Amino acid sequence: MTRSLKKGPYVDAKLAKKVAARKPGSAPIKTWARASQIPPEFVGFTFQVHNGKNFDDVYVSEDMVGHRLGEFAPTTKFLRHGGKMQKEADMAAKATEIAAAQAAKASATAAKK
């Protein structure tokens, strides 16, 4: 659900104050305000956005205006889908890769002779 137009975009007041006091390209600004929207004044700044464990560096470009800071600092890390089928697929892919490498090696030695 979007925020009403009469209220305007949500920009964290403390964060806006920090940006106003600095110049673009200076040291990164550390923040926990993931819900803060990115106004045009933030372009050129680097923010360290907290993801729940660490701070991720986010350099704000013009394409990011209107989005939220939290969108660029994911809170979860995708490892991979697991299970028996995935393990079998990985092993089959590795076997085909090894077979291709052996075939390339055999053709290279045959070409030398």
N, C-alpha and C positions, 0 to 999 in steps of 0.2 A: 504494500500500500504506500503510495507516495505522500509526501508532505504537502499540505495545502499551499497554494500560491500566495495567499495573503500573509502567511507566516514567513515565507522566504526560506532560503537554504539554511541548514544547520551548520554553522562553523563554530568550533569551540573557541570561546572568547580568549582563554589563556594562550591558545595556539596562535590565534590571529595577532595577539599582542607581541608574541615572540617573533613572528615573521616581520611585523612592522619595524621591529628594532634592529633587524639584521639585513645584510645585503645578500643577493643571490650568489651562490658559489661558496659561501662561508661554511663554517663547521656545521655538521648535521644537527637537526633539531630533534631531540628525543621526545617521543610522545606516546601516550596510552590512548589517545582520542581516536579510536578506529572508526567511530561513527561520523566523524567530522567530514563534511563535503569539501571538495577541493575547489576554491574560487580561483579566478584568474591571477590573483595576487600571489598565489603559491608557486606559480610556474618558475622554474629555475632553482628552486630550493631542494635540498635533500633532507628527508625526514627519516628518523629511525623509529619505525612503527612496531609496537610490542605485539607479538603473536601469541602470548600466553606463556612463553618460555624464554624466547630471545627477542632481540630487536632486529628487524629486517630493514635494510637500507632501501628507500624508495625515492628515486629521483623523479620529480614532477615535471611532466612535459605538457604541451598544449592539449594533447589528446585525452589527458586524464581529467580535465576540467569537468565538473559536474558529477564525477564519481566520488566514492568514499575512500578514505585512506586505507581502511581495512581490506578492501578488495585486492590490494597489491601486496599484502602480507598474509599469506595463507596460514591458517591455524592448524591444519592437519597435513601430514606428509604421506602421500600415497606410495606404498611400497610396491605391491602388485597383488593381483588376485592369485590366491594360492590353491592348494588342493592337489589331488592325485592327477587330474587331467592336465593341469598346468605343468606339473613336473614332467609328465610324459611328453608333452609338446616341446618343452625346453630341451629335453634329451634328444628328441628326434631332430630338432633344428641344429643342435650341436653336432650330431652324427653326420648330417648332410654337409655341414661346414667343413668337417674334418675330411670327408670323402672328396669334396671339391678341392681342398688344399693338396691332398695326396695326388689327385689327378693332374693338377697344375704342376706339381713337382716332377711327376713322371714324364709329362710332356716336355718339360724344360730339360731334363737329363737326356731324353731321346733326341732332342734337337741339337744338343752338343755333340753327339756321336755321329 
